[in-house]
Amino acid sequence: MKRSIADHAARFSEIAEEYDEAQDSDEYAACASMVVEAADPRPEETVLDLGTGTGAIALALAPAAGRVIGRDISEGMLAEARRKAEAAGHGNVEFGEGRFREPNVPEDADVDVVVSNFAMHHLADDEKREAIDAIAAIDPRRFVLGDVMLSAAIPEGEEQYAPEVDDPATVGVLVEALTDAGFVVSDATLVGDQYGVLVADR
Ligand SMILES: C[S@@+](CC[C@H](N)C(=O)[O-])C[C@H]1O[C@@H](n2cnc3c(N)ncnc32)[C@H](O)[C@@H]1O
C-alpha cells in the first residue's frame, strides 16, 4: 500500500484544481473548523500548516495570526493555495515546499502554533512518529492535528478513507507519539469512529 512522497505529490497535483469542491463531507467540515478554532493564534503569533494543500486552514487562520507558513509536497496544491491567498489579499501568508519530517521552516520564523488537517494519515505509523518528533523540535506552544484517526480497528470494506493510499493511525498511537515527544494532549474530539482532532500543548 505504501506510496512514495513523489506519488502522493503527483496524485494531489493532478486533482488540485478540483480539490476544494470535492471536500464536501461533514467530517471534513467538522475537523477543519475544529482545527481552526483550537489553533486560536494571537495577533503576533506565527502558525505553520503542514500538508496545507490548497491552504484551507492556513487561509482561515490568516486574519487572526501575525504570519502563516503553509508547507506541502504538491506544487499543484501550493499553486492553488497561492492563487487563493492573492485573491483574498492575505499578505501575511506564504506557501512553499516542505514535508512533515523536513518542514522547511524559514530561518527567521519562530513558530508558535503548528496545525495539520487531513494530511498526516498519508504517512505510515513510524513516519508519523518521526513527523511528530520533527514538530516537537520546532518547539511550538500548541500542535493541532485534525485527521483520519481510528477509535478502533475498522473492518475491511467499512473504511471511509481509501485504504490503497491512506494509512490512518489509531488515536492511541497518535496520543502515545505526542506524549513521548513531550506534548500534553489537552483535548481529543472524535468525529464518528474514523476522524478526530487532537490538541497537544507543550
Ligand atoms: C487531503 S489534503 C489536505 C489539505 C488541507 N490540509 C486541507 O485541510 O484541505 C492532504 C495534503 O497533504 C499533502 N501531503 C501528503 N504527504 C505529505 C508529506 N509527507 N508532507 C507534507 N505534505 C504532505 C498532500 O500533498 C496534500 O496536499
The ligand as an ORCA input file, in Angstrom:
! r2SCAN-3c Opt
* xyz 0 1
  C      -6.183     15.728      1.833
  S      -5.043     17.054      1.562
  C      -5.390     18.128      2.912
  C      -5.100     19.575      2.586
  C      -5.503     20.606      3.639
  N      -4.753     20.449      4.864
  C      -6.970     20.609      3.915
  O      -7.374     20.527      5.087
  O      -7.758     20.728      2.964
  C      -3.516     16.296      2.011
  C      -2.295     17.112      1.657
  O      -1.167     16.537      2.308
  C      -0.061     16.653      1.442
  N       0.954     15.688      1.871
  C       0.965     14.329      1.715
  N       2.077     13.808      2.256
  C       2.796     14.851      2.773
  C       4.052     14.962      3.451
  N       4.793     13.893      3.728
  N       4.473     16.195      3.837
  C       3.716     17.304      3.574
  N       2.534     17.256      2.924
  C       2.076     16.051      2.530
  C      -0.650     16.407      0.055
  O       0.168     16.894     -0.982
  C      -1.975     17.142      0.157
  O      -1.889     18.455     -0.305
*
